Amino acid sequence: MELKGFDELAKHLPELYSTSGKTRLALRFVGFFILTTAYFIVSDQIPTWTIDSQIVVMALGYLILSRFFTRRKIFIEKYKEMAYQQAFVRFVIPGLAVIFAAMAHIAYMNGPKFTQPVITTVLSVLGWLFVAVGAVLFVRSVFTFGIDYITMVYTYFPEEGRIVNTSIYNVLRHPVYAGALRFGIGLACLNMGIYALSFAVLLPLGLTGWILLVEEKELLERFPGYAEYRKNTPAFWPRITKLPAFFKFLFTGR
């Protein structure tokens, strides 16, 4: 089954039409992921560096990804129809690879661990709950919105955008990020370490900064009504009155 939005993405990322092109993109992503993971493995040998490295590397990933937005006008002027392809390869692939490696690092971060049976039991239950809900929310969102929206094609080609009607947008502004956030918190709980849990507290703050300072600036430019929508709809955590709609989306994707 072809992923929703694949043709729209491939139109501006022609590497996806060939096996060799897909392989090059995959190798680029895997290469950055492995390099980042190797750095974490080395830096974790110095316990005091663990959380510092995590914060710095995660910030670096978002900094690289932010160039996809901040260089948009320059790339469109320079590369015209190939602007998205150039920006995706240069900024999205390495940025996401670094971010994903940092998210995975939460699971094996060094540091003092909780060992009390009651605390470890609670953390284990919470961890698996957050991981499960986060994974389902993330996957549901990707399949509902389409890979073209997830990979931000319409940031460069807004005139080609299509309307996505789904109830989750009445519940959360950023369900994909909400899923990733829950998954990261779940990994921190399963890690049961002080440093991992401390980073889990910082994770929502970092994501909030990202959407306010980078992503939603572009959305406010494209959609005049977005400011009012932002006032009325939370980014990551549903209001109590919206919980039925939230869980309906988790179970049905609608």
ZIMOHU-V553559 format. One line per field, one symbol per residue. ss: DSSP state (A for helix, B for strand, O for the rest). burial: # if it has 9 or more other ideal C-beta (glycine too) atoms within 8 Angstrom, else .. Layout:
ss->???
burial->???
//
This chain:
ss->OOOOOAAAAAAAOAAAAOAAAAAAAAAAAAAAAAAAAAAAAAAOOOAAAAAAAAAAAAAAAAAAAAAAAAOAAAAAAAAAAAAAAAAAAAAAAAAAAAAAAAAAAAAAOOOOBOOOAAAAAAAAAAAAAAAAAAAAAAAAAAAAAOAAAAOOAAAAOAAAOOOOOOAAAAOOOOAAAAAAAAAAAAAAAAAOBAAAAAAAAAAAAAAAAAAAAAAAAAAAAAOOOAAAAAAAOOOOOOOAAAAAAAAAAAAAOO
burial->..####.###.#####....##.##..######..##.##..##.....##.###.#############.##..##..#...#########################.#.#..#....##..##.################################......#.####.##############################.###.###.##..#.#####.....#..##..#.##.#...##.##.###....
//
